[in-house]
Amino acid sequence: MTDNANAACAPTLEFDKRRLAGDETVNLCDAYKGKVLLVVNTASKCGFTGQYEGLEALYDKYREQGLEVLGFPSNDFGNQEPGTEAQIKDFCRLTYSVEFPMFEKVSVKKGKADPFYEYLAQQTGVYPKWNFYKYLIDRDGKVVDVYSSITSPSSKKLVRTIERLLAKPASS
């Protein structure tokens, strides 16, 4: 039987991640298969922290078309995410009204990266060099691009690529 619901998941999504400051574990395949994903390592005390606003705007504008923004707090750069997961969650909700999915605090640096980030780096050849690196994954689970911290969520290049990916159905 080759039903889409039973089709194998892309290796990119074969990870279980815990929700930020919670006990619920989410299988990325079950939750996000067939979606366009923007995966971001975040930090609350960074010069790029204002990007939360732009990430939430992208999520709000495109989620009905199949975009999911997935945030992963990390304290790897400049000790800019020193808080507990509960503090991070409160900061994101209260300061930036973040509604996009946020997951457990992870390491993203080469040599100590969380397995999901290790996989993303293997696919792109790029580990985050700072907070707010963005990995863009298409509906088929293929990592199609990586954007540095200086790329704003409202960047024309990023938005055009997201729109192009959203226009294409998953091939499986």
PAMARVO-153274 format. One record per residue (C-alpha): x, y, z. Coordinates in pm, whole numbers, plus 50000, padded with zeros to 5 digits. Example, Ala and Ser with C-alpha at 12.3 -4.5 7.8 and 13.67 -1.06 7.14 Angstrom:
! residues 2
512304955050780
513674989450714
! end
This chain:
! residues 172
500005000050000
501515033549898
499145056050085
500705090150166
499795085850532
501875054150545
504805067150341
508155067050515
509265099050676
512245118950554
515325113750777
515235151050856
512035145951054
512905113351230
513495130551562
511495133651883
511735167752051
510325179252382
508165210552395
509765240152572
509245238852949
506975208852917
506845171152928
505205165552588
507455149852330
506685156551965
507695133551680
508665158251407
507445134851134
504015129951291
503605167151358
505215183351053
505365159050761
504295177050442
504955211550592
507585237350502
509755242350810
511905271450920
514095258551206
515775285551416
518185284851712
517015313051934
518275333452230
516575358752458
519505382052523
520975385952175
521235415151936
519075394451701
516385386651961
514045411451789
513795385751509
511205367851725
508765394351600
509555387151235
509475349551286
506055352251448
504865374351158
506025348050906
504315320751105
501095340751132
501045349650761
501945315650615
500935288650862
497555282950693
499515275650373
501715250250550
504645269150709
505815259751055
508495279251241
510285257651498
512325275351765
515135258651959
516645280252236
520405276552270
522945290952511
525945282852288
526855318252188
527765345852430
525755330652716
522715347752560
520145321752667
521075315153032
517565311453168
515525280953250
513105267652992
510205282453192
511885316753189
512525313952814
508925304052746
507575333152953
509955357552782
508925346152434
505205347352508
505155379352712
507705399952518
507105388452159
503735370352177
505405339652027
502875313451922
505055292851688
506265259951835
509225262752072
511175232352177
513695221852439
516885241552495
519645225052288
523245228552186
523855236251818
527655240451802
529855216251614
531175189351844
528295191352091
525245196751870
521905180851945
521325151651700
518685171551505
521105200551457
523915176251378
521735162351098
520895197150966
524605205950963
525465173550782
522905182050514
524115217650461
527745217550572
526845246250806
526585246651185
525085278151338
527825303451403
525555324851621
521965327451742
519085329551494
520555307751219
517705295151003
517375261750820
514635259450558
513145224950492
510735217450207
507525196850221
509475165250135
511815169950433
514795181550225
516955208850377
516995234550095
518885263950243
520475278750552
520455315550644
522785333350886
521765354551182
521935386350977
519175373950747
516005389650875
512815368850876
511395395550641
514305392050396
512975392050039
515145362149949
513895341750246
510245351350193
510395343949818
511905309849887
509255301850149
506485312349909
507975290949630
508185260749861
504635265949988
503345266649629
504725231649564
502925201149699
504895173449869
506025147749615
505365116849823
! end
